[in-house]
């Protein structure tokens, strides 16, 4: 794609990066075949290629963001399926990130939109506030149907109440961690996260128990917090960097102290964000090297478990598992086969979901800010899951668990909960009603 940025514009490193990304696009249109919003809406401007044109025009002509640009960029899920598909290697993720920051800086959103976004930004990244908000939302949930009929703002508030009404998972979180037996095999930091630590603390508890049984010391350093992804994808760059900077400082102290072999993520959305810290801080000299070191140490829980060479288990006993690969897992981190291999080794019969590359519609705050499109994508995902007739669904991201779980009666659990169960941990609470299968004959 031809560009005409001026030398003065290209003196800015962010603009220079954007120009390089734009020039790699060859208009081939492969991205339109895998873009969820284009598949649902059929509008060229709701495809990666169309959004690149809008971003190019805005940046090249140094324009403030318009209502049209904000509309189509807001509709982007940042699922990154286009990057997996693109034969030219267009770094769409960092380009759309820049566009979101520019929209936040130059576009005056309607008051109702500003209020909802502000509410999300001051609540979701902070577990204490989020927990309190969930309590209030549960009380207000009966009013969700009424709100849904009160325009865009009402629909967004209704979506928040519906998601909050699914409640907080429990059970595995109450199990004590086993002592580390024998020689220590490693020392890792486990990010508790913001939303996940409130909605599904059992996932982190399962990861810690499993790692402890395998001889790995697990710590959650004091002072760590939200990875910054939620506000980063809303274009709130300063807040996102502040949250990330805090984590870089906390983890760096641990690295310089007792040392860390890895920084473990049980939410793939967080993993994608933390693995990108090196890029986000590349222009900040005092943090560039530290952030790059953090990114290099960051692993999804399944990546780390693959290094430990787990034995085979028969606990899965042929239970059919539909594995939902979160977009942040398969497209953001390019982790595809590892989680399925671990589940198969644990005895589960793993099934791929048709259209598995298409987003479920969660995407951070997307299911709140774009509830209509998110619901269409969720229902599409559930229809595809039903096609494989699974006993349960496994995934590695709390957003997907909440989104999909709201539209199906099939139990949905975190992958690490199943692995913890397979290697000596408790049966996941979500599987309490799943019938036991007889052991296969020898």
VENTAHU-V205268 format. One record per residue. N is the residue number from 1. SS is DSSP state (alpha for helix, beta for strand, coil for the rest). PHI is phi in radians with two decimals (999 if undefined). Layout:
n=N ss=SS phi=PHI
n=N ss=SS phi=PHI
This chain:
n=1 ss=coil phi=999
n=2 ss=coil phi=-1.29
n=3 ss=coil phi=-2.25
n=4 ss=coil phi=-2.44
n=5 ss=coil phi=-1.22
n=6 ss=coil phi=-1.39
n=7 ss=alpha phi=-1.00
n=8 ss=alpha phi=-1.13
n=9 ss=alpha phi=-1.14
n=10 ss=alpha phi=-1.26
n=11 ss=coil phi=-1.22
n=12 ss=coil phi=-1.43
n=13 ss=alpha phi=-1.09
n=14 ss=alpha phi=-1.21
n=15 ss=alpha phi=-1.13
n=16 ss=alpha phi=-1.10
n=17 ss=alpha phi=-1.12
n=18 ss=alpha phi=-1.06
n=19 ss=alpha phi=-1.08
n=20 ss=alpha phi=-1.13
n=21 ss=alpha phi=-1.17
n=22 ss=alpha phi=-1.06
n=23 ss=alpha phi=-1.15
n=24 ss=alpha phi=-1.32
n=25 ss=coil phi=-1.26
n=26 ss=coil phi=-1.95
n=27 ss=coil phi=1.11
n=28 ss=coil phi=-1.17
n=29 ss=coil phi=1.46
n=30 ss=alpha phi=-1.01
n=31 ss=alpha phi=-1.12
n=32 ss=alpha phi=-1.17
n=33 ss=alpha phi=-1.29
n=34 ss=coil phi=-2.14
n=35 ss=coil phi=-1.45
n=36 ss=alpha phi=-1.04
n=37 ss=alpha phi=-1.25
n=38 ss=alpha phi=-1.19
n=39 ss=alpha phi=-1.10
n=40 ss=alpha phi=-1.47
n=41 ss=alpha phi=-1.84
n=42 ss=coil phi=1.19
n=43 ss=coil phi=-1.81
n=44 ss=alpha phi=-0.96
n=45 ss=alpha phi=-1.28
n=46 ss=alpha phi=-1.80
n=47 ss=coil phi=-2.04
n=48 ss=alpha phi=-1.00
n=49 ss=alpha phi=-1.07
n=50 ss=alpha phi=-1.14
n=51 ss=alpha phi=-1.18
n=52 ss=alpha phi=-1.09
n=53 ss=alpha phi=-1.04
n=54 ss=alpha phi=-1.10
n=55 ss=alpha phi=-1.15
n=56 ss=alpha phi=-1.01
n=57 ss=alpha phi=-1.09
n=58 ss=alpha phi=-1.14
n=59 ss=alpha phi=-1.32
n=60 ss=alpha phi=-1.10
n=61 ss=coil phi=-1.68
n=62 ss=coil phi=0.90
n=63 ss=coil phi=-1.65
n=64 ss=coil phi=-1.20
n=65 ss=coil phi=-1.14
n=66 ss=coil phi=-1.71
n=67 ss=alpha phi=-1.07
n=68 ss=alpha phi=-1.15
n=69 ss=alpha phi=-1.08
n=70 ss=alpha phi=-1.05
n=71 ss=alpha phi=-1.00
n=72 ss=alpha phi=-1.37
n=73 ss=alpha phi=-1.25
n=74 ss=alpha phi=-1.07
n=75 ss=coil phi=-1.33
n=76 ss=coil phi=-1.30
n=77 ss=coil phi=-1.41
n=78 ss=coil phi=0.97
n=79 ss=coil phi=-1.30
n=80 ss=coil phi=1.21
n=81 ss=alpha phi=-1.05
n=82 ss=alpha phi=-1.10
n=83 ss=alpha phi=-1.26
n=84 ss=alpha phi=-1.19
n=85 ss=alpha phi=-1.44
n=86 ss=coil phi=-1.06
n=87 ss=coil phi=-1.35
n=88 ss=coil phi=-1.74
n=89 ss=coil phi=1.24
n=90 ss=coil phi=-1.20
n=91 ss=coil phi=-1.46
n=92 ss=alpha phi=-1.07
n=93 ss=alpha phi=-0.96
n=94 ss=alpha phi=-1.32
n=95 ss=alpha phi=-1.24
n=96 ss=alpha phi=-1.21
n=97 ss=alpha phi=-1.06
n=98 ss=alpha phi=-1.09
n=99 ss=alpha phi=-1.09
n=100 ss=alpha phi=-1.14
n=101 ss=alpha phi=-1.11
n=102 ss=alpha phi=-1.13
n=103 ss=alpha phi=-1.07
n=104 ss=alpha phi=-1.10
n=105 ss=alpha phi=-1.48
n=106 ss=alpha phi=-2.11
n=107 ss=coil phi=-1.95
n=108 ss=coil phi=-1.63
n=109 ss=coil phi=-1.26
n=110 ss=coil phi=-1.00
n=111 ss=alpha phi=-0.96
n=112 ss=alpha phi=-1.08
n=113 ss=alpha phi=-1.15
n=114 ss=alpha phi=-1.07
n=115 ss=alpha phi=-1.16
n=116 ss=alpha phi=-1.12
n=117 ss=alpha phi=-1.12
n=118 ss=alpha phi=-1.12
n=119 ss=alpha phi=-1.02
n=120 ss=alpha phi=-1.11
n=121 ss=alpha phi=-1.23
n=122 ss=alpha phi=-1.73
n=123 ss=alpha phi=-2.01
n=124 ss=coil phi=-1.04
n=125 ss=coil phi=-1.30
n=126 ss=coil phi=-2.13
n=127 ss=alpha phi=-0.92
n=128 ss=alpha phi=-1.08
n=129 ss=alpha phi=-1.15
n=130 ss=alpha phi=-1.12
n=131 ss=alpha phi=-1.10
n=132 ss=alpha phi=-1.13
n=133 ss=alpha phi=-1.12
n=134 ss=alpha phi=-1.10
n=135 ss=alpha phi=-1.09
n=136 ss=alpha phi=-1.17
n=137 ss=alpha phi=-1.14
n=138 ss=alpha phi=-1.07
n=139 ss=alpha phi=-1.17
n=140 ss=alpha phi=-1.56
n=141 ss=alpha phi=-0.99
n=142 ss=alpha phi=-1.00
n=143 ss=alpha phi=-1.55
n=144 ss=alpha phi=-0.99
n=145 ss=alpha phi=-1.03
n=146 ss=alpha phi=-1.16
n=147 ss=alpha phi=-1.08
n=148 ss=alpha phi=-1.06
n=149 ss=coil phi=-1.67
n=150 ss=coil phi=-1.94
n=151 ss=alpha phi=1.37
n=152 ss=alpha phi=-1.09
n=153 ss=alpha phi=-1.11
n=154 ss=alpha phi=-1.07
n=155 ss=alpha phi=-1.12
n=156 ss=alpha phi=-1.18
n=157 ss=alpha phi=-1.14
n=158 ss=alpha phi=-1.10
n=159 ss=alpha phi=-1.09
n=160 ss=alpha phi=-1.07
n=161 ss=alpha phi=-1.16
n=162 ss=alpha phi=-1.11
n=163 ss=alpha phi=-1.14
n=164 ss=alpha phi=-1.14
n=165 ss=coil phi=-1.18
n=166 ss=coil phi=-1.30
n=167 ss=coil phi=1.41
n=168 ss=coil phi=-1.84
n=169 ss=coil phi=-1.30
n=170 ss=coil phi=-2.57
n=171 ss=coil phi=1.84
n=172 ss=alpha phi=-1.08
n=173 ss=alpha phi=-1.13
n=174 ss=alpha phi=-1.49
n=175 ss=coil phi=-1.29
n=176 ss=coil phi=-1.21
n=177 ss=coil phi=-1.31
n=178 ss=coil phi=-1.32
n=179 ss=coil phi=-1.26
n=180 ss=coil phi=-1.35
n=181 ss=coil phi=-1.75
n=182 ss=coil phi=1.26
n=183 ss=coil phi=-1.28
n=184 ss=coil phi=-1.29
n=185 ss=coil phi=-1.67
n=186 ss=beta phi=3.07
n=187 ss=beta phi=-2.39
n=188 ss=beta phi=-2.29
n=189 ss=beta phi=-1.73
n=190 ss=beta phi=-1.98
n=191 ss=coil phi=-1.23
n=192 ss=coil phi=-1.29
n=193 ss=coil phi=1.38
n=194 ss=coil phi=-1.77
n=195 ss=alpha phi=-1.10
n=196 ss=alpha phi=-1.13
n=197 ss=alpha phi=-1.14
n=198 ss=alpha phi=-1.68
n=199 ss=alpha phi=-1.34
n=200 ss=coil phi=-2.59
n=201 ss=alpha phi=-1.10
n=202 ss=alpha phi=-1.09
n=203 ss=alpha phi=-1.13
n=204 ss=alpha phi=-1.16
n=205 ss=alpha phi=-1.10
n=206 ss=alpha phi=-1.12
n=207 ss=alpha phi=-1.07
n=208 ss=alpha phi=-1.14
n=209 ss=alpha phi=-1.07
n=210 ss=alpha phi=-1.07
n=211 ss=alpha phi=-1.12
n=212 ss=alpha phi=-1.06
n=213 ss=alpha phi=-1.13
n=214 ss=coil phi=-1.54
n=215 ss=coil phi=1.58
n=216 ss=beta phi=-1.86
n=217 ss=beta phi=-1.32
n=218 ss=beta phi=-2.07
n=219 ss=beta phi=-2.17
n=220 ss=coil phi=-2.15
n=221 ss=coil phi=-1.02
n=222 ss=coil phi=-1.06
n=223 ss=coil phi=1.75
n=224 ss=coil phi=-1.17
n=225 ss=coil phi=-2.68
n=226 ss=coil phi=-0.96
n=227 ss=coil phi=-1.23
n=228 ss=coil phi=1.74
n=229 ss=alpha phi=-1.09
n=230 ss=alpha phi=-1.01
n=231 ss=alpha phi=-1.40
n=232 ss=alpha phi=-1.01
n=233 ss=coil phi=-1.37
n=234 ss=coil phi=-1.71
n=235 ss=coil phi=1.45
n=236 ss=coil phi=-1.56
n=237 ss=alpha phi=-1.11
n=238 ss=alpha phi=-1.09
n=239 ss=alpha phi=-1.16
n=240 ss=alpha phi=-1.07
n=241 ss=alpha phi=-1.18
n=242 ss=alpha phi=-1.12
n=243 ss=alpha phi=-1.14
n=244 ss=alpha phi=-1.16
n=245 ss=alpha phi=-1.04
n=246 ss=alpha phi=-1.04
n=247 ss=alpha phi=-1.17
n=248 ss=alpha phi=-1.03
n=249 ss=alpha phi=-1.11
n=250 ss=alpha phi=-1.10
n=251 ss=alpha phi=-1.23
n=252 ss=alpha phi=-1.10
n=253 ss=alpha phi=-1.07
n=254 ss=alpha phi=-1.20
n=255 ss=alpha phi=-1.10
n=256 ss=alpha phi=-1.30
n=257 ss=coil phi=-1.58
n=258 ss=coil phi=-1.42
n=259 ss=coil phi=1.54
n=260 ss=coil phi=-2.36
n=261 ss=coil phi=-1.52
n=262 ss=beta phi=-2.89
n=263 ss=beta phi=-1.99
n=264 ss=beta phi=-1.70
n=265 ss=beta phi=-2.02
n=266 ss=coil phi=-1.88
n=267 ss=coil phi=-2.06
n=268 ss=alpha phi=-1.15
n=269 ss=alpha phi=-1.10
n=270 ss=alpha phi=-1.16
n=271 ss=alpha phi=-1.05
n=272 ss=alpha phi=-1.06
n=273 ss=alpha phi=-1.18
n=274 ss=alpha phi=-1.22
n=275 ss=coil phi=-1.15
n=276 ss=coil phi=-1.77
n=277 ss=alpha phi=-0.97
n=278 ss=alpha phi=-1.01
n=279 ss=alpha phi=-1.22
n=280 ss=alpha phi=-1.10
n=281 ss=coil phi=-1.83
n=282 ss=coil phi=-1.10
n=283 ss=coil phi=-1.75
n=284 ss=coil phi=-1.99
n=285 ss=alpha phi=-0.91
n=286 ss=alpha phi=-1.27
n=287 ss=alpha phi=-2.13
n=288 ss=alpha phi=-0.97
n=289 ss=alpha phi=-1.22
n=290 ss=alpha phi=-1.13
n=291 ss=alpha phi=-1.14
n=292 ss=alpha phi=-1.10
n=293 ss=alpha phi=-1.15
n=294 ss=alpha phi=-1.11
n=295 ss=alpha phi=-1.03
n=296 ss=alpha phi=-1.16
n=297 ss=alpha phi=-1.52
n=298 ss=beta phi=-1.39
n=299 ss=beta phi=-2.41
n=300 ss=beta phi=-1.16
n=301 ss=alpha phi=-0.96
n=302 ss=alpha phi=-1.21
n=303 ss=alpha phi=-1.09
n=304 ss=alpha phi=-1.22
n=305 ss=alpha phi=-1.11
n=306 ss=alpha phi=-1.10
n=307 ss=alpha phi=-1.28
n=308 ss=coil phi=-1.62
n=309 ss=coil phi=0.91
n=310 ss=coil phi=-1.14
n=311 ss=coil phi=-1.32
n=312 ss=coil phi=-1.34
n=313 ss=coil phi=-2.36
n=314 ss=coil phi=-1.89
n=315 ss=coil phi=-1.09
n=316 ss=coil phi=-1.07
n=317 ss=coil phi=0.84
n=318 ss=coil phi=1.33
n=319 ss=coil phi=-1.05
n=320 ss=beta phi=-1.42
n=321 ss=beta phi=-1.98
n=322 ss=beta phi=-1.47
n=323 ss=beta phi=-1.57
n=324 ss=beta phi=-1.69
n=325 ss=coil phi=-1.50
n=326 ss=coil phi=-1.00
n=327 ss=alpha phi=-1.00
n=328 ss=alpha phi=-1.15
n=329 ss=alpha phi=-1.43
n=330 ss=alpha phi=-1.40
n=331 ss=alpha phi=-1.69
n=332 ss=alpha phi=-1.27
n=333 ss=coil phi=-1.89
n=334 ss=coil phi=1.03
n=335 ss=coil phi=-1.72
n=336 ss=coil phi=-2.17
n=337 ss=coil phi=-1.58
n=338 ss=alpha phi=-0.94
n=339 ss=alpha phi=-1.03
n=340 ss=alpha phi=-1.20
n=341 ss=alpha phi=-1.08
n=342 ss=alpha phi=-1.13
n=343 ss=alpha phi=-1.14
n=344 ss=alpha phi=-1.13
n=345 ss=alpha phi=-1.12
n=346 ss=coil phi=-1.43
n=347 ss=coil phi=1.73
n=348 ss=coil phi=-1.45
n=349 ss=beta phi=-1.62
n=350 ss=beta phi=-1.58
n=351 ss=beta phi=-2.09
n=352 ss=beta phi=-1.35
n=353 ss=coil phi=-1.61
n=354 ss=coil phi=-0.95
n=355 ss=coil phi=0.95
n=356 ss=coil phi=-1.08
n=357 ss=coil phi=-1.45
n=358 ss=coil phi=-1.58
n=359 ss=coil phi=-1.09
n=360 ss=coil phi=-1.44
n=361 ss=coil phi=1.71
n=362 ss=coil phi=-1.29
n=363 ss=coil phi=0.90
n=364 ss=coil phi=1.24
n=365 ss=coil phi=-1.73
n=366 ss=alpha phi=-1.06
n=367 ss=alpha phi=-1.20
n=368 ss=alpha phi=-1.69
n=369 ss=alpha phi=-1.41
n=370 ss=coil phi=-2.28
n=371 ss=alpha phi=-1.10
n=372 ss=alpha phi=-1.17
n=373 ss=alpha phi=-1.16
n=374 ss=alpha phi=-1.06
n=375 ss=alpha phi=-1.17
n=376 ss=alpha phi=-1.08
n=377 ss=alpha phi=-1.22
n=378 ss=alpha phi=-1.06
n=379 ss=alpha phi=-1.14
n=380 ss=alpha phi=-1.10
n=381 ss=alpha phi=-1.10
n=382 ss=alpha phi=-1.13
n=383 ss=alpha phi=-1.05
n=384 ss=alpha phi=-1.24
n=385 ss=alpha phi=-1.09
n=386 ss=alpha phi=-1.04
n=387 ss=alpha phi=-1.12
n=388 ss=coil phi=-1.69
n=389 ss=coil phi=0.81
n=390 ss=coil phi=-1.44
n=391 ss=coil phi=-1.37
n=392 ss=beta phi=-2.75
n=393 ss=beta phi=-2.05
n=394 ss=beta phi=-2.12
n=395 ss=beta phi=-2.71
n=396 ss=coil phi=-2.06
n=397 ss=coil phi=-2.60
n=398 ss=alpha phi=-1.12
n=399 ss=alpha phi=-1.07
n=400 ss=alpha phi=-1.15
n=401 ss=alpha phi=-1.05
n=402 ss=alpha phi=-1.21
n=403 ss=alpha phi=-1.12
n=404 ss=alpha phi=-1.21
n=405 ss=alpha phi=-1.07
n=406 ss=coil phi=-1.37
n=407 ss=coil phi=-2.29
n=408 ss=coil phi=-2.58
n=409 ss=coil phi=-1.64
n=410 ss=coil phi=-1.24
n=411 ss=beta phi=-1.02
n=412 ss=beta phi=-2.20
n=413 ss=beta phi=-2.35
n=414 ss=beta phi=-1.29
n=415 ss=alpha phi=-0.90
n=416 ss=alpha phi=-1.22
n=417 ss=alpha phi=-1.15
n=418 ss=alpha phi=-1.18
n=419 ss=alpha phi=-1.21
n=420 ss=alpha phi=-1.06
n=421 ss=alpha phi=-1.06
n=422 ss=alpha phi=-1.13
n=423 ss=coil phi=-2.08
n=424 ss=coil phi=1.84
n=425 ss=coil phi=-1.56
n=426 ss=coil phi=-1.29
n=427 ss=coil phi=-1.11
n=428 ss=coil phi=-0.97
n=429 ss=alpha phi=-1.03
n=430 ss=alpha phi=-1.16
n=431 ss=alpha phi=-1.76
n=432 ss=coil phi=-1.02
n=433 ss=coil phi=-1.66
n=434 ss=coil phi=-1.34
n=435 ss=coil phi=-1.10
n=436 ss=coil phi=-1.20
n=437 ss=coil phi=-1.72
n=438 ss=coil phi=-1.16
n=439 ss=coil phi=-1.17
n=440 ss=coil phi=-1.17
n=441 ss=coil phi=-1.19
n=442 ss=coil phi=-1.26
